[in-house]
Amino acid sequence: MSAVLRKPKTFKLRSLHSEKKFGVAGRSCEEVLRKGCQHLQLPIPGSRLCLYEDGTELTGDYFRSAPDNSELVLLTAGQTWQGFVSDISRFLSVFQEPHAGVIQAARQLLSDERSPLRQKLLADLLGTVSENIAAETRAEDPPWFEGLESRFRSKSGYLRYSCESRIRSYLREVTSGASLVGAEAREEYLRLVGSMQQKLQAAQYNSSYFDRGAKAGRRLCTPEGWFSCQGPFDVDDCTSRHSINPYSNRESRVLFSTWNLDHVIEKKRAVVPTLAAAVHDAEGRKVDWEYFYRLLFTLENLKLVHIACHKKTTHKLHCDPSRVYCTPGASRRKRPARQRP
């Protein structure tokens, strides 16, 4: 039995599955619980009161120090409440598989809303619940293809093209690196680049990185098309947990074009100059072009990053000098070493 106060405390009370709150006053925890159960027509045995904020159970010891007008949740036997996180979980479950009524209600709220912040939140929610992620073809999701050439008939086909375009642009930059070597070494440099191009052609320019239908080891997304930011070049993960699904709607497709395939060992500042120098200084040695290929065009040195995680500063990382030239009989490590000066 908890202590009985002279002056009653007031609380705002609701049941677990109701948004409606009502005021109740009492001089003890038991009195508040009894009145709450009577109002909600719930059994008293096994019932208890918890703070809405964090799920702390309201007991006799805590009742005296609880602030007036605290919001409480009345739980019956077997029910649990973890505070705000429980409401957020319920909210997310509604929008994970929304029905037409939820979408219509959100649209009505948005049409009447005047607060810019609430407008943005509602618009983002509507954008999310209106996604057609499972659709793949132009016929299944015409709005997704707005602004794209008619030759693109599937989402995966367009995103493979998008990835291939990025890789091709890297190849063009590597080819232009021929200007860094003298005329006598330029033919050899272009021959090595030609070998890289042949390997890329055989791998379809690694376009599978953006294809949700590709095998697990060949794509950067989930089978549903969700991509996660891999964080800046100098950390192991994205602390902001950026994610995007360009397969979901047209806006996400457009925004995904701002994400970067970032070279950890920088392409322009490190890899291409090192390749040019290796060709120039070969003196009969065989340049290991496949090592440079992996640095330039594969996930061994590429990270997918949100634009906010794409650091434009100098990475200060260099190619491994021990791997620039082929060494007969020497085993190669799977991943390229990243060396700091």
N, C-alpha and C positions, 0 to 999 in steps of 0.2 A: 504494500500500500504506500503510495507516494504522499508527500506532505501536501496539506491543503492550504492554499493561499487565501488571505483575506480578500484580496481584490482579484477578480477573475481575469484571466489572460484571453486575448482574442486571437483567433487563427483563421486562415483561409483554408478550407478543406475540400478535397475532391477524391473520387474513387480512382482506381488504377486506370480504367479504360474510358474515362470521361474527361472532357475539357472543362465542364461546368464546375465552378467553384462556389462555395457558399460560406458565410461567416458563422463561426461557432465560438462560444466563450465558455470557460470553465475554470474552476479553482484547482483542479487536479487533472492529471493525465487520464485517469479513469473516467472522469466526468466528460471530458472532451471526446474520448473514444465512445462512450455510451451515447452521447448526443449525435455523434457522427453516424454511428450504426443505425440509430433510430431514423435519422433523416434519409439515409441511403437505403434503408430497409435491408441491412446486412446483419448476419449473426455476430454477436459479441464474442463468443468463445473462439479463440484462435486468431482474432483480429488484432491489429496493432497499427500504430501511427509512425510514419517516417517523414523526415524533412524532404521536401521536393528537391531542394538544391543538391544534396549529396547522398541521400538515402539513409542518413543517420536515424536510428530508431529513437523515437521520443519516449523516454522512460521517466520514472519519477525523479531520478537524480538530475536529468537534463531539463525537465519541465520548468523548474524555477528560473533557469538562466536563459531559456529560449526567448528571443525577442518577440514583442507583440506583433501581430499580423504576419507571422511566419506562415509560409505556405506548406501545408501538410498533404500527404497522400495516405489514404486509409486502405490498408491491405488486409485481405482475408487470408485464411489458412492456405499455405502453398504459394501465395503470390510474393513476388520480389520487386524491389525498386532500387536502382543504382544511381538515382539522381538524374541530372541533365542527360547523361549518356543514354538512359532508357528512352527518353523522349526523342533524342536524335536517331536512335536505332529504329523506333517506330516510324519516324518521318521518312527515313531512307527506305524502309521496306515498302512504304506506300508508293514511292517514286521508282522503285526498282522494277515493278510490274504494274504500272498505272493503268486504270481503266478510264473509259471515256468521261465519266463523271468527274474524276480528279482533274483531268486536262481542262474540261469545260469550266470548272470552278476556278482554276488558276487563271484562265483567260479572262474570266469575268473580273477577278480581283485586279488584274493588270489594267484592264480598260478603265477602272475607276480609281486607280492608284495615282497619287500625285507626288509622293516622296521619291526622289531620284534613286536613293539606295534601294528601297523596296521594289521599285520598277526594275532595277537591274537584277535583283535576286529572283523576281518572278519571271523575267525574260529568260534568265539562265536556266531556270527550272523547266520552263516550257520548251526551250531548245533541247534540253536533255531528254524529256519524256517524249518529245516528238521525233526522236531519232529513229531511223530505220536501219539499224545495224545489220540485221540478218540479210537484208536485201543485197543482191550482188549485181544484177544487171540493170541496164538503162530502163528497161520496161518495168522493172520492179520498183525503181526509185528515181523517176525522172528529175525531180528537183536537184538531186545530188550531182547530176551531170550538166547542170546549167552553166554555160560559158565554155564548155569543153567541145573539142572537135567531134564530129559524128563518128569518127573511126573508133572512138573509145566506147566499147559496148559493155564493159564490166568494170567494177571498182578495182578489183585486183589488177586488171590489165593496165588501168591508168596509173596506179601506184607503182607498179613495176616500171612503167615508162618514166615516172618521176625519179625513181631511184637510179635507173640507168642514165638519165640525163645528168645527174650529179656526178656519177662515176666517169662519164664521158668528158665532163668539164675538167675533172682532175687529170685525165689522160692528155687533154689539150695543153694543160699547164706544164705537164712533164715534157711533152714534145717541144714546147717553146723553150725549155731549158737547154736545148741544143746550142743556143746562142752563148751559153756560158763556157763552152769548150772551144778550143781552136779548130781551125778548118781540118787539120790532120786527124783529129779525134772525133769529129762530128759524125762521120759515117758510122763509126762503132757505137756512138751514143744512140743514134737513130735505129741502129740494128737491135740494140737492147730494148729500146722502147717498142719496137715492132714485135719483139717476143712477148712483152707484157700485153700488148694489144691482142695478140693471138690467144693468149691465156684468158683475157677478159672476154673475148668473143665466145670462147668455149664455155665460159661460166655465165654467159648472157649478161655480162657487165654487173654481176652480183645483184641483179634486180630483185632477186628473191628476198632481199633484206626487208622490203616493204610489203611483201605479199603474204597475207594471212593464210593463204592456202598452201604455202611452202612447208617443207618439213621443219620440225622444231629447231634443228641446228642451223637452218639456213635463213631464218627470219628473225626480226627484232621485235615482233609483236606476239600477242596471244592469238589463238585461233579465231577469236572474235574481232581482232584488229586493234587491240589496245596497245599503245606504245608508252613506255615509261622513260623519263629522262634518266640518263646514266650519270648525270652530274658533271661539273667542270673537270677539265683535264687533270687537275691536281688533287682530286678527291675520289673516293671509291664509289660514292653514291650521291643521289640528289636529295639534299636535306629538305627541299620544298615539296618533294613528292609530285613533281609535275607529271601529268599524264594526258594523253589525248587519243581519240579514236577517229582518224580521218575517214573511216568507212561509215561513220554515223550520219553526217549531214554535210551539206555544201560548205557551211561556215567552218567546220572542223577541218574539212579537206583543204580549204584555203589557208587556214592558220597553220596547218602542218608544214606548209612550204616555208615557214619562218624557222622551223627547227633545223638544226645543223648537224651534219655528219662531220664532227670535228676531229682533226688529226692530232693525236696526243703529242707525238713527235712531229713538229710542224712541217707541212709540205713545202712551203716556199722558203722558209728560213733554214730548214735543216735537211730534209730528205733529198729534194732536187739538187741543191748545191753539193751535197755529199756524193750523190750519184755522178754529177758532172766532174767533180774532182777525182773520183775513183777511176773514171774512164781516162781522164787526162794523165793520171799518174800510174796507170796500170803497169807499164813496163813489162809486158808479157804475161802478167797475171790475169786471171779470168774474173771479171766482176760478177758477183752473185746477184744477178738481176731479180731472182725470185725473192730474195730478202727485201729488196726495195719494192717489189710488187706487193708484198704483204703489208709493208708500211704504208703504201700509197692507197691501196684499194680494198683492204679487207678489215674485218672487225678486230684483227690483232692490234690495230693502231687507230681505229675509228671509234668514236663514241657518239651516240645520238643524244643531242642535248637541246633542251628548251632554250629559246633565245636569251632568256635571263641568266642562264647558266653558261652561256658561251663567252668565256673570257677572251678579250682581244689582246691581252698583254702577251709579251714574249714568254713562251713556255720554258725556255732555257733547258731544253732536252735535246740530246744529240743521238745520232745513229751509233750503233756499236761498231767501233773501228775493227774489231776482230772478226766481223761478219761481212765486211764490205767485199772481200774477195773469197772465192771458193778455195777451200783447203781440202785436197784429196784425202779421203778416208775419214775426215772429221765429221762427227755427228752434229746435227743442227738441233738447237732447242726449238720447242714448239712456238714460243712467243718471242717477238723481238725485244731485246733488252733496251731499256730506256735509261740513258745515262745522263747525269747532270754534270755540268762542267766542274 
